Amino acid sequence: MRIDLTALGWDAGWAAHVRRRTDHRPGRVTRVDRGVCTVLCAEGPVRASTGGAVLAAAARDLTNLPCAGDWVLVGAWPDGRRTVEAVLPRRTALVRRTAGKDASGQVLAANLDAAAVVEPVHPEPDTGRIERLLSLVHESGAQPLVLLTKADLAADPGAVARQLAAVAPGVPVLPVSAERGAGLAPLRAHVAHGRTLGLLGPSGAGKSSLVNALAGAVVMPTQAIRRVDGKGRHTTTWRSLVPVPGGGAVLDTPGVRAVGLLDGSAGLDRAFADIAELATGCRYADCAHDGEPACAVREALENGELTARRWESWRRLQREVAFESRRREARLAAERRGGWRGARRRANRPARPPSPGGL
């Protein structure tokens, strides 16, 4: 089975990375199962284990492990084995903080042209979760979207979308219904030939149903939400890139239980562009918005232009990013103090890929 890699996004830019690596074949990772990648190459899908050079890079930083959406180089061996010998530089990457104490990151998906925060309208959208996930998407470099799924359950989904526009400044907020096929037309441009759309959201939000609707076939299993508590079930337990007929791809992720932000503040500033804009009107450039005179942010809070809920959400995420920045700097300083001996020990330590099922 021949595969047109250009339909999945392969272009001259990617090709420039491999002109001197004629002994390896390029391909795109569709999923990873405990260190073994499913890769779409020109000759068809192959299963490839992680090669030594990639494992050595991952020993230094786990974000160097291949993940769904990556473009990689696959080596073939005389005994029939396939190995991922290189991960090509990522153009975009959704990276969350891991649960460990080492202030490290985990790549959820790579090389997305657009990434959609998927939030169900029923029983009620979680604005705080939307803000957090949008910060992650902005930081990734992908074009952000907000998809309000199960719009057929809302009396006026357009009104809900207009209300949520306040927590997603400059980001399209689109009501969709995979069940009825409503609102999908604007999405098809994001899964056109050579483009990839990523879906990020909680279990039960309808991500798998969206993938099926965009692919025009049942390629991902779906389940109804639990009747007892209305919570979603973890239908998808791995990240999976699905080619779409006619070109393009959509990348589904497991339901997000929690997403910790790393120390990147640019995404947070863009997700809260309204507060950043207000801050430009403060008298002092270093205004902390905590009692200083002529503070435009405090004035907006007092007159209702800025809600207390959004202000507290911004402050909470700012504290989280600042804390992670300090932790990361402390870890890097400790590594520098460890010198070459510490670096050698880390390089020789076997890499332990994160479980593909947990978010």
Residue pairs with C-beta under 8 A, 6 or more apart in sequence:
1 43
1 44
1 45
2 42
2 43
2 44
3 40
3 41
3 42
3 43
3 44
3 45
4 247
5 26
5 27
5 28
5 40
5 41
5 42
6 193
6 194
6 247
7 193
7 194
7 243
7 246
7 247
7 248
8 28
8 40
8 194
8 196
8 243
8 247
8 248
8 249
9 28
9 71
9 111
9 113
9 194
9 195
9 196
9 249
10 26
10 28
10 71
10 194
11 194
14 26
14 71
14 88
15 26
17 88
17 89
18 24
18 26
18 73
18 88
21 73
21 86
23 75
24 73
24 74
24 75
24 85
24 86
25 41
25 42
25 43
25 73
25 74
25 76
26 41
26 42
26 71
26 72
26 73
26 74
26 88
27 39
27 40
27 41
27 42
27 46
27 71
27 72
27 73
27 74
28 39
28 40
28 69
28 70
28 71
28 72
28 241
29 37
29 38
29 39
29 66
29 67
29 68
29 69
29 70
29 71
29 72
29 84
29 241
30 38
30 39
30 40
30 45
30 68
30 240
30 241
30 242
31 37
31 38
31 68
31 238
31 239
31 240
31 241
31 356
32 38
32 65
32 66
32 67
32 68
32 238
32 239
32 353
32 356
33 238
33 356
34 353
34 355
34 356
35 49
35 50
35 353
36 47
36 48
36 49
36 50
37 47
37 48
37 49
37 50
37 66
37 72
37 84
38 45
38 46
38 47
39 45
39 46
39 47
39 48
39 72
39 74
39 82
39 84
40 243
41 74
46 74
46 82
47 82
48 72
48 74
48 82
48 83
48 84
49 81
49 82
49 83
49 84
50 58
50 65
50 66
50 83
50 84
50 351
50 353
51 75
51 83
51 84
51 85
51 86
53 85
53 86
54 64
54 65
54 66
54 84
54 85
54 86
54 87
55 350
55 351
56 347
57 64
57 87
58 64
58 65
58 351
58 353
59 346
59 347
59 348
59 349
59 350
59 351
60 343
60 346
60 347
61 104
62 98
62 104
62 105
62 106
62 351
62 353
62 354
63 93
63 95
63 104
63 105
63 106
63 107
64 87
65 87
65 107
65 351
65 353
65 354
66 72
66 84
66 87
67 107
67 108
67 109
67 110
67 239
68 109
68 110
68 238
68 239
68 240
68 241
68 251
69 109
69 110
69 111
69 112
69 196
69 198
69 239
69 241
69 251
70 87
70 88
70 90
70 110
70 111
71 87
71 88
71 111
72 84
72 85
72 86
72 87
72 88
73 84
73 85
73 86
73 88
74 82
74 83
74 84
74 85
75 82
75 83
75 84
75 85
76 82
77 83
90 107
90 110
90 111
91 111
91 141
92 110
92 111
92 112
92 113
92 115
92 140
92 141
92 142
93 107
93 109
93 110
93 111
93 140
93 141
94 107
94 108
94 109
94 110
94 112
94 115
94 136
94 137
94 140
94 142
94 198
94 200
95 105
95 106
95 107
95 108
95 136
95 139
95 140
95 262
96 105
96 106
96 108
96 136
96 259
96 260
96 261
96 262
96 359
97 103
97 104
97 105
97 106
97 259
97 260
97 261
97 262
97 324
98 104
98 105
98 106
98 260
98 354
99 260
102 331
103 262
103 263
103 324
103 327
103 328
103 330
103 331
104 331
105 262
106 354
108 200
108 239
108 253
108 359
109 115
109 198
109 200
109 239
109 251
109 253
111 196
112 140
112 142
112 196
112 197
112 198
112 251
113 142
113 143
113 190
113 195
113 196
113 197
114 142
114 143
114 144
114 145
114 190
114 195
114 196
114 197
114 198
115 137
115 140
115 142
115 143
115 144
115 145
115 197
115 198
115 199
115 200
116 144
116 145
116 146
116 147
116 187
116 190
116 197
116 198
116 199
116 200
116 201
117 130
117 133
117 134
117 137
117 144
117 145
117 146
117 147
117 200
117 201
118 147
118 149
118 199
118 200
118 201
118 205
118 206
118 207
118 210
119 125
119 126
119 129
119 130
119 146
119 147
119 148
119 149
119 201
119 202
119 205
120 148
120 149
120 150
120 202
120 204
120 205
120 206
121 148
121 149
121 150
121 151
121 153
121 154
121 157
121 160
121 175
122 150
122 153
122 154
123 230
125 148
125 160
125 164
126 202
127 164
127 167
127 309
127 310
127 313
128 313
129 202
130 146
130 164
130 167
130 168
131 167
131 271
131 272
131 310
131 313
131 314
131 317
132 259
132 261
132 317
133 200
133 201
133 256
133 259
134 144
134 146
134 167
134 168
134 171
134 271
135 261
135 267
135 268
135 270
135 271
135 272
135 317
136 200
136 259
136 261
136 267
137 144
137 200
137 267
138 144
138 266
138 267
138 268
138 270
138 271
139 261
139 262
139 264
139 266
139 267
139 268
140 267
142 198
143 190
144 168
144 171
145 171
145 172
145 174
145 190
146 164
146 168
146 171
146 172
146 173
146 174
147 174
147 176
147 187
147 199
147 201
147 210
148 154
148 157
148 160
148 161
148 164
148 173
148 174
148 175
148 176
149 176
149 177
149 178
149 205
149 206
149 207
149 209
149 210
150 177
150 179
150 206
151 157
151 175
151 176
151 177
151 182
151 183
152 177
152 179
152 180
152 182
154 160
154 175
157 175
158 175
160 175
161 173
161 174
161 175
162 173
164 173
165 173
166 274
166 307
166 310
167 310
168 271
169 272
169 273
169 274
170 270
170 273
172 186
174 183
174 186
174 187
175 182
175 183
176 182
176 183
176 184
176 187
176 210
177 183
178 184
178 206
178 209
178 210
178 212
178 213
179 209
181 213
184 213
184 214
187 197
187 210
187 214
188 214
189 195
190 197
190 248
191 197
191 214
191 244
191 248
191 249
191 250
192 246
192 247
192 248
193 246
193 247
193 248
194 247
194 248
195 247
195 248
195 249
196 241
196 248
196 249
196 250
196 251
197 214
197 248
197 249
197 250
197 251
198 250
198 251
198 253
199 207
199 210
199 211
199 250
199 251
199 252
199 253
200 253
200 256
201 207
201 255
201 256
202 232
202 255
202 256
203 231
203 232
203 233
203 234
203 235
203 254
203 255
203 256
204 223
204 225
204 231
204 232
204 233
204 255
205 232
205 255
207 236
207 252
207 253
207 255
208 220
208 221
208 222
208 235
208 236
208 252
209 222
210 250
211 219
211 220
211 242
211 250
211 252
212 218
212 219
212 220
212 222
214 244
214 250
215 242
215 243
215 244
215 245
215 250
216 244
216 245
219 242
220 235
220 236
220 240
220 242
220 252
221 235
221 236
222 235
223 232
223 233
223 235
225 231
225 232
225 233
226 232
226 233
232 255
234 254
234 255
234 357
235 255
236 252
236 253
236 254
236 255
237 254
237 356
237 357
238 254
238 356
238 357
239 251
239 252
239 253
239 254
239 356
240 251
240 252
241 249
241 250
241 251
242 249
242 250
242 251
242 252
243 249
244 250
253 359
254 357
254 358
254 359
255 359
256 359
257 358
257 359
258 359
259 359
260 320
260 324
261 267
261 268
261 317
261 320
261 321
261 324
262 321
262 324
262 328
263 321
263 324
263 325
263 327
263 328
264 321
265 318
265 321
265 325
268 314
268 317
268 318
268 321
269 276
272 310
272 314
272 317
274 306
274 310
275 297
275 306
275 310
275 311
275 314
278 296
278 297
278 300
278 305
278 306
279 287
279 289
279 296
279 297
280 296
281 296
282 289
282 292
282 294
282 295
282 296
282 297
283 292
283 293
283 294
283 295
284 292
284 294
287 295
287 297
289 295
289 297
289 298
291 298
292 298
297 306
297 311
299 305
300 306
301 308
301 311
335 342
335 343
335 346
338 345
